[in-house]
Amino acid sequence: MSNASFTIGRTVDLTAQSSPATGEIVQYDPDDLTTHGIIVGMTGSGKTGLLIDLLEEAALRGIPSIVIDPKGDLTNLFLHFPNLAPADFEPWIDPEAARRANLSVPQLAEATASRWREGLQSWNLGRDQLLALQQAVDYVLFTPGSSSGQPVNLLSSFSPPPALNWEEHRDILRERISSTVTALLGLIGLKDIDPLRSREHILLSNILETAWSRNQPLDLAELIHQVQEPPFERLGAFPLDSFYPSKERFDLALLLNNFLASPSFQAWAEGQPIEVQDFLYTPEGRPRMSIFYLAHLDENERMFFVTLLLASVESWMRAQRGSSGLRALLAFDEIVGYLPPVANPPSRPVLLRLLKQGRAFGLGLLLATQNPVDLDYKGLSNAGTWFIGRLQTERDKERLLDGLNSLEGGVDRAAYDRIISALRPRVFLLHNVHHRGGAFTFQPRWCLNYLAGPLSRAQLAGLKPLGAAPEGLPTPPAAVPSATAAPAVSTQPAAVPPAGPTTTSTDTFTRTPPAPPAGTSALFLAPELSLSQALARLGGGFNGPARPEGLLYRPVFFCQAEISYLNRTYGLNYTRKVAALIDSLTGARPDWAAAAHEPIDPKRFDTRPLPDARFAPLPGWLSSAARLTSLQKDFLEWAYRSGEIRLYANQTLKLYSDPQDSQAAFRQKCDAALRAALDEEARKIEKTYQARIEALERKIEKQKSIIDKNEAEVTQRNVETLASGAEVLLGGLFGKRRRSISTPLSKSRMAQQAKADLQTAKRELESLLKQKQELEQQKAEELKQTQERWARTAGQISEIVVAPYKKDIYLEVGGLLWVPVYLVSAEGKLIEAPAY
């Protein structure tokens, strides 16, 4: 063995009544993890504790690890307290748990510290092992998409991996490109992507392949730009614009730009790049345990990040030399949804390749789940070690046994069934193909780390003193797209203030608002930002002091309408608002799409300005009542023309989505309706056949009774025939009065008749049993056909365009609006900072 054995627990005799493990110490060869390990167990089974035990043992042996923590449980790997002092435990005590125990938090912390000390002592563990664990590896907590821990910079994920050149590793790099693109499309809401059919996938993959083959850096902003203007003119046999028209490429660029433009994107653009070598080792070569906390991310973001991380691990793995020992560990707590048996999320192909090829490079995967039903057991056939804990339902157990049976060599299903059914909490069945002694049960050792349960994002800051702040970790500056690489797409509405400060002069300002055109009125928008917030939005500082000079109102044209959609066929009763803001107008008609603005809460409108404000002059185009009326009508016409909404529909199920539903959400509704319809039809089929089967079963029972009677009669007739024959024979021998020979013959005929009746009854029984079997087969076939028919229905999703009626468009606000701007004197100039 290249690494010392892991001490993971003691054997347990399930027939014993006492729960403590008193058997032999269980030693586990870490090199066995090169064929990967799977931990299965319900909530409360001890699954998380066992996973932490294994990661502790890896750390103590200097084995680096990458830990994916979707729920927050594995942040407990930071909670090792060599002094075992109550004060160490107190910050991690749940106040609600203390209240339920009728204790104060310090009292519960003291009790917990005592319990942890006693638990460790029962396994001959203590301060020495805790100190060793603390010093064995460098602990780092990464929080992708958040600055609560160490953020992760994803911009580098679109650039070619430096360790792999295109000429030698193009197949490997194409697999990574495919995984990266699938994950990116999933992040922006595109699901069930087929790399061979999806135009979006084909386009993005070719853009990345072109850049990577030329070893050109690529970030998200440049990727968006190249979606609109790709660096090639053809895709396959088709011209680019025939394969993917420019307008539709713009729609894709807009989806990608929405992510880039979102305020939360900044957290994805700073921090540590995805460099697996830095996740596994410090610059000085010290092993590292990198824990990726994902509990704060939504489903799409988690899938996006996990796929990129796994793809990076695969690229790192392929760049290593072969190894028969365990080089590094990848742990994943709760893989449900990432390796399903039927669906194909972006993470699945990468996980399958890691499971298949990791052994050759010394990379071990340690995967845990509490849901054994939703696992791809075919993909897990390479797993050599299974830690099986207590399961929640009989269905979970049966699915797990089915999966284990499919492994090479199979298992003794009946024996495993009995053992799994008898498992207690914190007792596991260990199935290890490398262990010659066969499977056995054991209880994991007491964890060195305190198991506080899943930590919230707010608690993560408390981990930094415990080792979460990395030492020697590269901290590159946040990657901000340059002006030259900025995408040509923007989701910012027209009224969003300019990025830089605007200078102005007070010569034309007045203290009294200019009168609106005759027959019209004006509204005043209340400030939304404080002065400091408005200045912060300008970006950059000022040379010298900045002095506030008051509030200025600037005139704009603003319209806001409410559009109602009512359609009984689609069950549609939906209302939305559209708005547009124009601060300058040079042509005859405005570009309403460019002027589109986020709707404003009517409560923010006032009929009076704030006191002591100043006012900019009205431009000529805002001084005409006829022009304002014309603009209102033109806005309403635009709202009508662009007011279409799209719904998803499944005509067979007579289901229609809500306007806010994504395709994935509507597909879930269809799946639920399909399951209900399928269950109802299956119940009817079951009921129909059950009546016929029960009637046959009654006939079968009746026929069995007839056979029993016939068998008894055959036995009786045989006895009578023998007795009659013996009587005739004895009478002849001893000279008694001879009895007629016809009597035995009569008895014999009766016996023959009884046998014939018995055979007839048996044939009738066989016929009835055959009828029952055929009926059950008919039922199974009808159920199968029903399932297949409904399964075809699930994918029959179409889009429906619903246009509004003009009568259903109501103008809520329209006309002259005064918007607030802070005036600040700095650098000898008067600078405007929009307050909205």
N, C-alpha and C positions, 0 to 999 in steps of 0.2 A: 504494500500500500504506500502511495506517495504521501498520504496525509494520515495522521493518527485517527483512530476510530472515534466516532461520536458516541458519547454516553447519553442515551435518549430515554431510559426508563428501566423498569423491572418487569419481568414476566408476571402474568396474573393467571390464576386458576379460576375459571368462571364458575366451577362447581362449588367453590368455597363461598361461604356466606359473608365473610368479612371483606370489606371493600379495599383496605390498603393493599398495595402491591408488596409482597414479601418474598417474591421469587428471585431469580438470578438477574443480575445487572444485564441490560440489553446494550450490546455494542453494535454500532452500525458503521460499516465501511463507507466513508464519504465518496469514494470512487464509484460506488454503486449508483450514485446520483447522476453519473454520466449517461445512464439509461433512463434518468428522470424519475421523479416521484410524484405521486398523486395523493392528496389528502382529501378524504370525503367524510363528512359528518354534519349532522344537523346543528342548529343553534343550541349551545349548552353541551355539546359533545366533547369539548376540549380541543376542537380543531385548531383554533387560533393559538392556543397555548402550545400545542405540538409544533406548529409552524414556527413559532418564536423560539422554541427549544432548538430546533434544527438550525435556525439562523444564528442563534447564540453559539452553538457548537462550531459552525462554520467560521464565525468571527474569532473564536478562541484559537482556531487552527490557522488563522491568517488567510482564510479564503475570502476573496472579495465577492461582493454580491450586489445585485440590483434588485430592489424590492418595489413591486407595484402594489400600491395600497389604495384601492378604490373606496374603501369604507372608513378608513382612519384608525383601524385597530392596530396596525403594525407600527404606528408612531410610538407605541409602548416600548419599542426597542431602545428608546432613549432613556427609559425610566429605570436605570440601574443605580442603586444607592449603596455604595460600599459601607457607609456608616449605619445604614438601616435605621436612621433616626426618624422619629415621628415627624419632625419638621420637614424632612425630605418628601414624605408622603402627603403632607397636608395640602399642598397646592393642587393635588390631583384627586382629592376626595370629592365625591359628588355630594353637595349639600343636601340634596333630596334623599340620598341614601342615609345620611346621618340623621335626618329628621325621622325617616321611617324606623330607624333603629333607636329612636328616642335618645340620641347622643348629640353632643356638639361636634363640630368638624374636628377640632383638636383631639377630642376623645376618640373619635373613630379613627383618626390618623394614628394615634398611639396603639389602638387595638390592631390596626392593619399592619403596622410595623412589627408588632409582636408576632402576629400570625405569619408574616413573611419570614421573620427570623426563624421561627419554629419549623416552618415548611422547608426552608433551605437546610436547616440542621438535620432534618429527617433524611436528607439525601447527602449528608456530609459536605454541604456547600456553605460558603460564607464569604467573609470579607476578601479573602485572597482571590477567590474566583471572580468576585464582582470587580475588584481592581484590575484583574487580568482582562476581563471583558471590556472594561472602560478604556484600557490602553491598547487593546489588540488591533483595532481598526479605527479609521477616521470616519465618524458618523456625520452624514450630511442629509438634511431634509430639503427636498426640492418640492416646490409648489407651482407647477405650470399654470400660467394664467393668473398668478397672484404673487404679491410681494410678501405674503405672510411668512414664507420661508425663503429659500433661494429660488428665484424665478428661473425659468428655462427659456432660452432664446430659440424660437423656431425658425427664424428667417434663414439660418444656415441650412435648414433641411432641404431647401430647394437648390442648393449648390452641390456640385459633384463631390463625393467623399474623397478626401485627399489620399487615403491609403489604397485606393483601388483605381488603376488606370483603365481607360476605356478599352484599349486594344486587348488586354489580357483578361478582363473581367466583364465583358459586355453583357453576358447572360445574367450574371449576378446583379449587375447594375440595372438591367431592364426589369428584373423582379422587384428591385427596390423602387424604381420609378413607378411601376404599376401599383405597388402598395401605397406609396406616397400620394399618388393622384387619386386613388380610390378613397383614401382617408380625407383628403382635401375636399373632394366632392361631397362626401358624407357630412363634413362640417358645415357646408352651406346648404344642406337639406336634400341633396340628391341621394336616393336610396336604391338598393338592389342594382348596383352598377355592374354591368357586364363589360369587361375590358374590350371584348371583340365587337360589341354592338353599340356601345355608348359613344356618340360623337364627341361629347365633352371629354371623356376619358382618352379617346384617340388623339384629339387635338392637344390636350395638355401633356400627354405622354410624349408626343413628337416634339413639342417645345422643349421639354426637359431633356430628351435624348439629344436634340441638336446642341443644347448648351453643354451637356455633360461630355459629349463626344469631342467637343472643342475645348473642354476644360475651362469653360466660362462661368464665372459666378452668376448666380441668379437669386434674386429675392422676390418677395411676393409682389411688390410694386412693379418690378420689371416683368414678372410673369403676367400680370394683368395687362400691361402695355402690349406684350407680345400676343396675348389672346386676340387683341384687336388688329394687330399688325404682325402676324407670325413671320418667322425668318425663313419661310419656304412658300412656294407657290402652288404646290400640288400635295395631295394626300392620297397615296396609292395611285390609281389610274385616273382620278378625278382632279380637275382644277379645284383649288382651295375654296373658292366662292360657290362652286357647285356642290361640293361636299358639305360645307358649313358656311352659309351666307353671312355676310358682314353684319347684318342687323342682328342675327341670332348670336353671333360671337359677342356682340356688344351686350346682349342680355346676360351671357355668361360672365363677361367682365364685370358687369354691374353687380352680380351676385357675389363675386370674389371681392369687389371693392367695398361692399357693405361690411364685410368682415374687417378689411383693412381700415375702414373709416370709423369703425365702432370705437368708443372710448376704451373698452376693455382690451383692445388689441395691443395697446402699449405694454401691457403686462406680458404679452407673448413675444415682444420684440426686445426684451432686455434680459440680462442674466447670463447663465452658463449655456453655451451652445450644446447641441446634442452630440457630444464626443464621448463615446463609450469608454475609451481608455481613461478619460478624466473621471468618469463615474466609478471606475474600478480601482484606480490608484491615484495617490497624490503625486505631485511633480517629483517628490523625493523617492517615490516607489513604495510608499506605505499603502497596504491594502485599505480599501474604503468600502463602507456599506452605504449605498445611496438609496434613500427611501423616497419614493415619489408619491406624495399625498394627492389624491384626485377627488376626494369627497366633495369638494366645492364646485366641481365642473358638472355641466349637464351631460346627458348621454352622448350627444354628438361630439362634444369637446373631448370627453374621455376616450371615445373610440379613435378620434383623430390623433390624440397624443400617444395613446398606447400603440397604435399602428406605426407611427413614426419612430417611437422608441424601439419597438421590436425590429423594425427594418434596419435601424442603426446597429442594433446588437448583431443582427445577421451579417451586416457588412463588416463589422469588427471581427466577428467570428471567422469569416472567410479569409481575412487577412492574416490569421494566426497560423502557426505551424500545428501539425497534428499532435494530439496528446492522448495518452491512455488514462491519465489521472484527471481529477477534478480541478480545472483551472479557475473557473468562476461559476457563480450560482445566480440564476434568474428566478426570483420567487414572485408569485402572482396570487394574491389572496382574493379569491372569488372570480373564477373565469367564466361564469355563466354569461352568455351573450357574446363571448369572444371566441368560443370554439364550439358552436352549436352543431347538431348532427345534420341539419338540413340546410338552413340558411347559410349565406356566404358573406359575412361582414368583412370589412377590410382587414381585420386582425387575423382572420382564420388562415389564409394561405401562408402568412409569415410564421404563425405558430406551428403549423404543420411542417414547414421546412425546418424550423428549429428543432422540433421533436425528432425529425428524421435524421438530421445531419449533425446535431449538437454533440453527439458522443464522440465523433471523430476529432473534434477540436477541444474536447474537455469542458464543454459548456453543459451544465446540468440545469434542467428546469424543474422547479418545485411548484406545483399547481394545486390550489386548494379550492374546494367548492362545498356548499351545503345543499346543492341541487344536483344529484346524480342523474336526473332524468334528462336534462338539457346538455348532454355532453356527446361529443363525437368520439365514441369508443374505438372506431376504426382508426381515427387519427391518433388515439392514445395507445394503440397496440404496441408502440415502441417503449412505453413506460415499464420499467422493470420493478419498481417498488410501489405498492399500494398500501396506504395507511387508511384503514376503514374504521370509522367510528360509528356511534349510534345514529340510526336513521329515523326520520320522522314518520314515514308512512310505509305500508307494505308495498306500495307502488314504487317508492324509491328503492327499496331493497330488491325487488324483482328486476327493475331496470339495471341496477348495478350488477346483479348476478348475470343478467343477459350479456352485459358488456364484458365482464370478467371471463365469461365462457367463450367469448369471441377472441380472447387473447391467445397467443401461441401456446399450445399445450393445454389450454382450458383450466378449469378448476373442478374440484369435487363440489358440485352445486349443493347437494343435500347437506354436506358437512358445513359449508360456508353459510348456508341458510340458517342452520341451527346456531352457529357461533354468532353471526351478526344479530340474530334475534335476541340473543342473551347478553349483548354488550351493555355495559353500564356507562354512565357519564365518565369521561376521562379514561376510558379503556378502549384500546384499538386492536384490530386484527391487522397484523403485519404480513403482507404477501410480498415476498422478495424473491425474484427469480434467481438471485445470486446466492441465496441461503439454502444449503442442502438439507437442512433439517425440516423444511416445510414451513407452513404458516403457523403463527402462534399469536397469542394475545398478550398485551403488555399495557402498563400504565406509564405515560410520559412522566419524566422527572419534573420537579418543581422548577418553574421558570426563575432565572436570575432577575429578569426585569419584572417590575411591578405591572400587573395587568389591570390597568385603570379603565379599560374599555375604549371605544372609539373616541378620539379627541376632535373637538370642533376647530374650525379655523381660528377662532378667537384664542384658543388655548395654545396654538402653535408657537406664539412668541415666547412662552415659558420654556420651550424646549431648547432655545438657543444657548443658555448657560450650561445645558446638559450635553452639548456637543453638536447642536444643529447648525451652529455657525461654522462653516468650513474654513480650514486653515490651508493656505496655499492654493486655493481654488482659483483658476483664472477668472478674472472679472472684466471681460471686454466691455467697452462702452455700449450703451444701447444703440441698436441699429436703427437709424432713422432714414427712411428713403430720401435720397437726394433729389434736388429739384429736377435734375436731368432725367432721373429714372422714375419720376412720378407718373402714375397712370393717367391716361387721358379720360378716365371715368371719374365722376364725382357724385356722391349721394348727398352732398351738402345743399340745402335749399338756398334760394336766392337771398334770403334775409339773414343768413348766418354772417356775423361780422367778419371783416377782413382779417387775415392772419396777422398783419402788421399794423402798427399805429397809424392813424390818419391825422394829418395836421390840418389846421383850419385857421380862419381869421374871425374875430368877433365883430368886424365892421358892419356886417349886415344883420346881426342878431337883434331881436327886439325883446322887450319884456312882456309884450302883449301878443297873444297868438293872432296871426293874420286871420281875417274873417274867411270862412269857407265860401265857396260859390253860392250864389243866391238859390234858395230852395233846397239846400243840402245842409248836413250837419257833420261835425267832426267828433272823433273819439280819441282818447288818450290812453296809451298803453302803460300800465304800471311797471316800474323796474322789476326785473327778476333777479338781478345780480347786485351784490354789494360792490362798492368801489374797488376793494382789494381783489374780488373775484373777477371783475371786469378787466382790471390791469393784468391779472395773471393770464387771462385768455389772450392778451395781446402777444405774449411770449417775449422772452428777453427782458433785460433790465434797461434802465436809463442811466446815462452819465450825469451824475449830480442828483440833487433832490427833485422830487415830483410833488407839485403843489396842486390840490384840488381847486377848481375854478367854478364849481357849480354844475347844474344839470341843464342840458340842451335838449329840446324836442326837434326832431327832423320829420318833415312830412313824407308819407309814402301812400301809395294806393294799396288798400288791402281788401280782399274779398274772402268770405268764408261761407260755404254752403253745406247744407245737410242733405244727403241723398238717401232715400228710402228704397228698399227692394222688397217686394212682396210677391211671392209665387207659391200658391197652395200646392201645386204638383210637387215642387221641390221642398216643401215645408220651410220656405224661406221667409223670414221676417227680420230684416237686417238694416241697420242704419250706420252710415259712416259719414265723416266730414272731410271735405277737401278745402284747401285754402291756397291763396297765391298772394305774394307781396312784391310790389314793383317800386323800386326806389328811383329809377330813372327810365325814361322812355324816349327813344330817338326815332323809331319807325312809326308807321301808321298803326300797326297792331303788335302787341307784346307777344313774346314767346312764353306762353302760359306754362308749358312743361318746365322750362328753365326757372320760371318764377314760383314754382310750387313750393309751398311752405308747410311746416307742421301746423295743424290746427291749434288755435289758441283758445284757452278756456275763457268763455265770455265774462267770467268774473274779473278778469284782468283788465277789462275795458272800463274806462270811466269817462264821464262827460266833462270833467274838469281836470286841468293840469295840476301838478304839484306846485306849491307856492315857491316863489323866488326862482322859477325856471326861466330860461331864455328860449327863443324860438327862431328857427331858420326861416327864410322867406319861402313862400309858395312858388314853385316853378310854374311856368305858363300852362303846361299840360294838366296840372292839378287845379287850375283856376277856372275851369270851364265846367259848368253843371252838365252841359250836353255831353262833354267828353267823359265825365265820370259815369253818366248813365250808359253811354255807349260801351265803356269798359265793363260795366256790370253785366250788360247783356252778352258781351263777348265772352266774359268769364263763365257765365251760365251755359253758354253754348259749348264751351270747352269742357266744362264739367259733364255735360251730357255726352259729348263725343268720346271722352276718355273715361267715362264712368262704368265701363264694363267690368264685371267681376267674374271670376272663374270658379266653378264648383266642380268637385269630383262626383261622379255618379256610377252606381252599379245598378243598371236597369233591371237585371234579373232579380236582385234582392230588393229593388225599389228603395234603395238607400241613396241619400244625397248628402254631401258634406256641408258643414258650415263654411262661410267664406274664410274664416280664420284657420281652418283645418289645413294642415300639410297633407301631402299624399300619404305619408307614413301614418299619420293619425287617422285618416279616413280608412286606410287599409286595415287598421286595427279594429275600427268599427265594423267594417265588412266581415272581418274574421270572427268577431263576436256574434254578429247576426247569423253568419254561416253556421257557426257551431250550434247556436240555438235551433236553427232550422234543421240542421242535420240530426241533432239530438231528438227533436220532435218526430221527425220522420222515422228515425231508428226505433223510437219507442213504439210507434204504430206498427212497424214491421215485426218487432219483437212480440207485441201483443197478438198480432194476427197469427204468427207461427206458433206462439206459445200455446194457444188454445188447441191447435191441431196436434201439437206434440204431446200435450197432456192427455188428449183423447186417445192417442196411440199408446201412451204409457199405461193408461187404464186397461186397454185391451191386452197389452203385453203382460201386465200383472195377472189378469184373468186367465190368459193362456198358460202362464206358468202354473197357476193353480190346477188347470185341467191336466197339464203334464204330470204334476205331482200325483193327482188321482189315478191317472192312467198307469203310472209307474207302480203305484201300490197295487192296482188291479192285476198288472202283469205278474208281479211277485206272488200274489195270492193264487192266480190261475196256475202258475208253475208248481206251486206247492200242492195244489189239489190234483194236478195231473200226476205228479210223482206218487202221491198217496194212493190214488185210485189204481195205478199200475202195480204198486207193491201189494195191494190187497188181493188183486186177481192172481198174482204170482204165488203168494203165500197160501191162498185157498187151494190152488192146484197141488202144492207140495204136501199139504197136511190133510188132504182128503176132505176138506170142508166143502160145504155147498158152493158149487161154482157160481160166480157172479158174472153177469153178462159182460162180454168184452166191449160192448158199445159204450159203456160208461166211461172207461179211460179215453176212448176216442172222442167222446163228447167233450170231456175235460180238455183234451189237447186242442180241439178246435176252438174252444173258448179262449184258451191261452194264446193261440195264434191271432185270434181276433183282437185281443187286448193289446198284443204287440203292434198290430197294424194301426190300431187307434192311437197308440203312443207315437208312432212314427208320423202319422198325419198331424197330430198336435204339435210335434216338434217342427215339422215343416211350416206349419202355420205361424209358429213363434219366430222362425227365421224370416219369414216374409214380413212380419210386423216390425222386427228389428231393422230389416233393410229399409222398410218404408220410413222409419224414424230417422235413420242415417241420411237417407236421401232428402228428407224434409229439412234436417239441420243443414245439409249442404246447400239446399236451395235458399235457406235463410241467410247463411253466410255469404252466398254469392249476391243476393239482393242487397245486403248491407254493404258489400264491397262496391257494387255498382252505384249505390246511392252516394257513398263517400267520394267516389271518383267524379260523379256528376257534380256534386257540390264543390269539390276541389277545383274543377274547371271554372266554376262560377266565381271563385275568389279573385281571379286575375282579370275579370271583365270590368275594368275601371276605365271610364272615359271622362273627358272634360266637357263641361257645359258652360257656355258663355251666357251670362244674364246681363242685359242692358237695362238701364233705368228708363222710366217714362219721364218726359219733361215735367209732367204735373207733379212728380214725386221729388223734384229738386227744389229745395227751399233756401232762399238767400238769407242767411243768418246775419251777416255783417257785410257791408259793401260801401266803399267810399274812402274818404280822407281819414287817415290814421296818423297820429303823431307818436313817434317811437322815441324812447328816452336814450340819451347818450351822456356819459360823464365827460366833462371837460377837465383836462389836467395840463398844467403848465410844467414843461420839462425841456431841458436842453435849449431854452430860449424859444420854444415853440409851444403852441396850443395844440394838444393832442386829444383826439376823440377816442373814448373807450365805450363801446355799446353796452348798455345795461340790460339787454334783453336776449 
